[in-house]
Amino acid sequence: MKFRNYKFSLGLILLLVASTISFSCEDDDDDLPQPMPMEENIVDIVVGNSDFSILAAALTKADLVGALNGNGPFTVFGPTNAAFQQLFTDLGVSGLDDLSAEALTPILLYHVLGVEAKSNTLTDGYVETLSTFTPGDFPINLLVSLDNGVQLNSSTNVTSADVMASNGVIHIIDNVLLPPDVVDIAIANASFTHLVDAVLKADLASALKAEGPFTIFAPTDAAFESLFDELGISGIDDLTAEDLVPILTYHVVSGNVRAADVSTGSVPTLNTEADIEIDAESGVVLNGSTNVIATDVQGTNGVVHVIDKVLIPNAEEEQQSIADIASANSDFTSLVAALDKAELVETLDGEGMFTVFAPTNQAFQDLFTDLGISGIDDVSAEDLTQILLYHVLASKVMAADINTGYVETLATNSPDMDPVTLYLNNEDGVYLNKETMVTTADIEAFNGVIHIVDKVLLPPNVVEIAIANASFEHLVAAVVKADLAGALSDDGPFTIFAPTDAAFEALFVELGVNGIEDLSAETLSPILLYHVVSGNVRAEDVTTGMVPTLNETNDLNIDTSSGVVINTNTNVVATDVQGTNGVIHVIDKVLLPE
């Protein structure tokens, strides 16, 4: 770094010393010495430094001196004379005289930020410069990297930082920065090495350096490496230019479409045979599974949005359906036969998004043994349909997105056609209804995902729902002791207000007993029947009033003015756990009949 030589007269020094020590003790706060304001602004420093003479001349020619004389604050990345000489050599020109003011202006503004950013406040990532994309005046981005000192766009180094001025700060750099196009943006970012290799191999660099404008959905290196794994190849070298061109052009949309302007819908790409399906309802998702993870990296001829997966044109046409995958797997022959008998193959071969919990052949054999039958032929199509639909969710849910709790399946109760619920537990692996385990997860199809399970799930009645949930152990023990399991497994339908284990434990404390074993069947039966209402009454159908129960001498007093409260002090904490013969609503207290 070069510094200006400052000379001080002895008289000035004495005057400064005298003014420092001559102050009144009565006005300590007002007369304490204050920091001397910096008198030189950015332009003064540039003009006063002989190594910035070309920069000073460029600012003058581009008529930017007045702007940088302003209040700011600014951050200027100041190229040295040597940096400018290298630029002239690279451009094949002799000096500033060969560059127009119009050409110089965006170059110089690309070295300026509209904020004061000292070296200790800079962070890795993109910053907005005062150079803009027209039309729209969108700020063109500059990439800052702190891995090895301060570097700009991967190849320009800050050689001297934090030259402070009254209206900002200067960082001296060893190259002149040129505003990048979308290809230059990718080249400058170490996260896009595979993308750059692909663009070069496909001979698309020149096309993407044209005026455009273009919107690029740019996959990261990690996204390409996932594609390599999926294709069973080692890298770009294993793909031909003919393979790459339709893939890469599928990531390019015509126009400078910034994040704020992205909307849900089908968008044509430069691959004229395939559109991108965009969902902008919650973030931005492309083709159902590809996330936009960074937006609005603006270049001179377009904008780049970063994505976490390589987009494959017409992938849904090439990818198998759930039915195709099942048919091709020798361990799913019983499942396929069941789907065929229940006439569900077409459903799982078509559009829509499904999650299928797919039992293996062994799982079906275990079911046949449990039922005492020989095979699929002994099960009616009607029964098979509900069993199979109980393994299907009406959305695509990857294993990592499974949360513990109830979900609705495509199976329904009769005659109301309400969706029968399935209990998922993801606390230690993925389990269904407590005992069925997902052994292999996330087999993706174009219309959803398959998780392989080790048992065939049977749609549960209200008793089986309670048995499958670890929160109802006391309730199950009580029902069994009161000999009500058979009655509550009948056709019904029933509406059960089911107390949790915590609710029972509060009752045990209140009664001074240790547990269900201290209560007789005669004591438990009227209590349990007081929790059962005739009919399949779902939450939306519950109303304020007195409701008769299977305990014929006591009704429930229900208040729906604010949530659902029973007998003034018992809250319904979860609703609509649907079984084949009724529905369960969870409550936080055991109801006691008078």
Residue pairs with C-beta under 8 A, 6 or more apart in sequence:
1 159
1 160
1 163
1 172
2 49
2 50
2 51
4 48
4 49
20 33
23 31
23 32
24 31
37 166
38 164
38 165
38 166
39 166
40 48
40 165
40 166
41 68
41 69
41 72
41 165
41 166
41 167
41 168
42 68
42 69
42 72
42 74
42 76
42 165
42 167
42 168
42 170
43 56
43 59
43 65
43 68
43 69
44 165
45 52
45 163
45 165
45 170
46 52
46 55
46 56
46 59
46 68
46 76
46 78
46 170
47 56
51 80
51 81
51 172
52 78
52 80
52 81
53 81
54 79
54 81
54 84
54 85
54 95
54 96
55 78
55 79
55 80
55 81
55 84
57 96
58 84
58 96
58 104
58 108
59 65
59 68
59 108
61 96
61 99
61 101
61 104
62 101
62 104
62 105
62 108
63 101
63 105
64 105
64 108
64 109
68 74
68 76
68 112
68 167
69 167
70 167
71 167
72 116
72 167
72 168
73 115
73 116
73 167
73 168
73 169
74 112
74 113
74 114
74 115
74 116
74 167
74 168
74 169
75 112
75 113
75 115
75 116
75 117
75 168
75 169
75 170
75 171
76 111
76 112
76 168
76 169
76 170
76 171
77 111
77 112
77 152
77 156
77 158
77 170
77 171
77 173
77 177
78 111
78 163
78 170
78 171
78 172
78 173
79 87
79 111
79 173
79 174
79 175
79 176
79 177
80 159
80 172
80 173
80 174
82 174
83 173
83 174
83 175
83 176
84 96
84 176
86 175
86 176
87 175
87 176
88 94
88 95
88 98
91 98
91 99
93 99
96 104
106 131
106 132
106 140
106 179
106 300
107 131
107 176
107 177
107 178
107 179
109 129
109 130
109 131
109 132
110 129
110 130
110 131
110 140
110 142
110 177
110 178
110 179
111 129
111 173
111 176
111 177
112 129
112 130
112 131
113 127
113 128
113 129
113 130
113 142
114 128
114 130
116 168
116 169
117 127
117 169
118 161
118 162
118 169
119 150
119 158
119 161
119 162
119 171
122 144
122 146
122 150
123 144
123 146
124 144
124 145
124 146
124 147
125 143
125 144
126 141
126 142
126 143
126 144
126 297
127 141
127 142
127 144
128 139
128 140
128 141
128 142
128 298
129 139
129 140
129 141
129 142
129 179
130 139
131 139
131 140
131 179
132 138
132 139
132 140
133 139
133 140
133 213
133 256
133 298
133 299
133 300
133 303
136 256
136 258
138 256
138 258
138 296
138 298
138 303
139 298
140 179
140 180
140 298
140 299
140 300
141 185
141 296
141 297
141 298
141 299
142 152
142 153
142 177
143 152
143 153
143 154
143 185
143 188
143 189
144 150
144 151
144 152
145 151
145 152
145 154
149 157
149 158
150 157
150 158
150 161
150 171
151 157
151 158
152 158
152 173
152 177
153 177
153 180
153 184
153 188
154 187
154 188
154 189
154 190
155 175
155 188
156 173
156 174
156 175
156 177
157 173
157 174
157 175
158 171
158 172
158 173
159 172
159 173
159 174
160 171
160 172
161 171
161 172
162 169
162 171
163 169
163 170
163 171
163 172
178 184
179 299
179 300
180 188
180 299
180 300
181 208
181 209
181 212
181 299
181 300
181 301
181 302
182 208
182 209
182 212
182 214
182 216
182 299
182 301
182 302
182 303
182 304
183 196
183 199
183 205
183 208
183 209
184 299
185 297
185 299
185 304
186 192
186 195
186 196
186 199
186 216
186 218
186 304
187 196
191 220
191 221
191 306
192 218
192 220
192 221
193 221
194 219
194 221
194 224
194 225
194 235
194 236
195 218
195 219
195 221
195 224
197 235
197 236
198 224
198 236
198 239
198 244
198 247
198 248
199 205
199 208
199 248
201 236
201 239
201 241
201 244
202 241
202 244
202 245
202 248
203 241
204 245
204 248
204 249
208 214
208 216
208 252
209 301
210 301
211 301
212 254
212 256
212 301
212 302
213 254
213 255
213 256
213 301
213 302
213 303
214 252
214 253
214 254
214 255
214 256
214 270
214 301
214 302
214 303
215 252
215 253
215 254
215 255
215 256
215 257
215 302
215 303
215 304
215 305
216 251
216 252
216 302
216 303
216 304
216 305
217 251
217 252
217 253
217 276
217 286
217 292
217 305
217 307
217 311
218 251
218 304
218 305
218 306
218 307
219 227
219 251
219 307
219 308
219 309
219 310
219 311
220 293
220 306
220 307
220 308
222 308
223 307
223 308
223 309
223 310
224 236
224 310
226 309
226 310
227 309
227 310
227 312
228 234
228 235
228 238
231 238
233 239
236 244
246 271
246 273
246 274
246 313
247 271
247 310
247 311
247 312
247 313
249 269
249 270
249 271
250 269
250 270
250 271
250 274
250 276
250 311
250 312
250 313
251 269
251 307
251 311
252 269
252 270
252 271
253 267
253 268
253 269
253 270
253 276
254 268
254 270
256 298
256 302
256 303
257 303
258 295
258 296
258 298
258 303
259 284
259 292
259 295
259 296
259 305
262 278
262 280
262 284
263 278
263 280
264 278
264 279
264 280
264 281
265 277
265 278
266 275
266 276
266 277
266 278
267 275
267 276
267 277
267 278
268 275
269 275
269 276
269 313
271 313
273 313
273 314
274 313
274 314
276 286
276 287
276 311
277 286
277 287
277 288
278 284
278 285
278 286
279 285
279 286
279 288
283 291
283 292
284 291
284 292
284 295
284 305
285 291
285 292
286 292
286 307
286 311
287 311
287 315
287 316
288 353
288 396
289 309
290 307
290 308
290 309
290 311
291 307
291 308
291 309
292 305
292 306
292 307
293 306
293 307
293 308
294 305
294 306
295 305
295 306
296 303
296 305
297 303
297 304
297 305
297 306
298 304
312 318
315 446
316 446
316 447
317 446
319 444
319 445
319 446
320 328
320 445
320 446
321 348
321 349
321 350
321 445
321 446
321 447
322 348
322 349
322 354
322 356
322 445
322 447
322 448
322 450
323 336
323 339
323 345
323 346
323 348
323 349
324 349
324 445
325 443
325 445
325 450
326 332
326 335
326 336
326 339
326 348
326 356
326 358
326 450
327 336
331 360
331 361
331 452
332 358
332 360
332 361
333 361
334 359
334 360
334 361
334 364
334 365
334 375
334 376
335 358
335 359
335 360
335 361
335 364
336 345
337 376
338 364
338 376
338 379
338 384
338 387
338 388
339 345
339 348
339 388
341 376
341 379
341 381
341 384
342 381
342 384
342 385
342 388
343 381
343 385
344 385
344 388
344 389
348 354
348 356
348 392
348 447
349 447
350 447
351 447
352 394
352 447
352 448
353 394
353 395
353 396
353 447
353 448
354 392
354 393
354 394
354 395
354 396
354 447
354 448
354 449
355 392
355 393
355 395
355 396
355 397
355 448
355 449
355 450
355 451
356 391
356 392
356 448
356 449
356 450
356 451
357 391
357 392
357 432
357 436
357 438
357 451
357 453
357 457
358 391
358 450
358 451
358 452
358 453
359 367
359 391
359 452
359 453
359 454
359 455
359 456
359 457
360 439
360 452
360 453
360 454
362 454
363 453
363 454
363 455
363 456
364 376
364 456
366 455
366 456
367 455
367 456
367 458
368 374
368 375
368 378
371 378
371 379
373 379
376 384
379 387
386 411
386 412
386 420
386 459
386 580
387 411
387 456
387 457
387 458
387 459
389 409
389 410
389 411
389 412
390 409
390 410
390 411
390 420
390 422
390 457
390 458
390 459
391 409
391 453
391 457
392 409
392 410
392 411
393 407
393 408
393 409
393 410
393 422
394 408
394 410
396 448
396 449
397 407
397 449
398 441
398 442
398 449
399 426
399 430
399 438
399 441
399 442
399 451
402 424
402 426
402 430
403 424
403 426
404 424
404 425
404 426
404 427
405 423
405 424
406 421
406 422
406 423
406 424
406 574
406 577
407 421
407 422
407 424
408 419
408 420
408 421
408 422
408 578
409 419
409 420
409 421
409 422
409 459
410 419
411 419
411 420
411 459
412 418
412 419
412 420
413 420
413 493
413 536
413 578
413 579
413 580
413 581
413 582
414 580
416 493
416 536
418 536
418 538
418 576
418 578
418 583
419 578
420 459
420 460
420 578
420 579
420 580
421 465
421 576
421 577
421 578
421 579
422 432
422 433
422 457
423 432
423 433
423 434
423 465
423 468
423 469
424 430
424 431
424 432
425 431
425 432
425 434
429 437
429 438
430 437
430 438
430 441
430 451
431 437
431 438
432 438
432 453
432 457
433 457
433 460
433 464
433 468
434 467
434 468
434 469
434 470
435 455
435 468
436 453
436 454
436 455
436 457
437 453
437 454
437 455
438 451
438 452
438 453
439 452
439 453
439 454
440 451
440 452
441 451
441 452
442 449
442 451
443 449
443 450
443 451
443 452
458 464
459 579
459 580
460 468
460 579
460 580
461 488
461 489
461 492
461 579
461 580
461 581
461 582
462 488
462 489
462 492
462 494
462 496
462 579
462 581
462 582
462 583
462 584
463 476
463 479
463 485
463 488
463 489
464 489
464 579
465 577
465 579
465 584
466 472
466 475
466 476
466 479
466 496
466 498
466 584
467 476
471 500
471 501
471 586
472 498
472 500
472 501
473 501
474 499
474 501
474 504
474 505
474 515
474 516
475 498
475 499
475 500
475 501
475 504
477 515
477 516
478 504
478 516
478 519
478 524
478 527
478 528
479 485
479 488
479 528
481 516
481 519
481 521
481 524
482 521
482 524
482 525
482 528
483 521
483 525
484 525
484 528
484 529
488 494
488 496
488 532
489 581
490 581
491 581
492 534
492 536
492 581
492 582
493 534
493 535
493 536
493 581
493 582
493 583
494 532
494 533
494 534
494 535
494 536
494 581
494 582
494 583
495 532
495 533
495 534
495 535
495 536
495 537
495 582
495 583
495 584
495 585
496 531
496 532
496 582
496 583
496 584
496 585
497 531
497 532
497 533
497 556
497 566
497 570
497 572
497 584
497 585
497 587
497 591
498 531
498 577
498 584
498 585
498 586
498 587
499 507
499 531
499 586
499 587
499 588
499 589
499 590
499 591
500 573
500 586
500 587
500 588
502 588
503 587
503 588
503 589
503 590
504 516
504 590
506 589
506 590
507 589
507 590
507 592
508 514
508 515
508 518
511 518
511 519
513 519
516 524
526 551
526 553
526 554
526 593
527 551
527 590
527 591
527 592
527 593
529 549
529 550
529 551
530 549
530 550
530 551
530 554
530 556
530 591
530 592
530 593
531 549
531 587
531 591
532 549
532 550
532 551
533 547
533 548
533 549
533 550
533 556
534 548
534 550
536 582
536 583
537 583
538 575
538 576
538 578
538 583
539 564
539 572
539 575
539 576
539 585
542 558
542 560
542 564
542 585
543 558
543 560
544 558
544 559
544 560
544 561
545 558
546 555
546 556
546 557
546 558
547 555
547 556
547 558
548 555
549 555
549 556
551 593
553 593
554 593
554 594
556 566
556 567
556 591
557 566
557 567
557 568
558 564
558 565
558 566
559 565
559 566
559 568
563 571
563 572
564 571
564 572
564 575
564 585
565 571
565 572
566 572
566 587
566 591
567 591
569 589
570 587
570 588
570 589
570 591
571 587
571 588
571 589
572 585
572 586
572 587
573 586
573 587
573 588
574 585
574 586
575 585
575 586
576 583
576 585
577 583
577 584
577 585
577 586
578 584
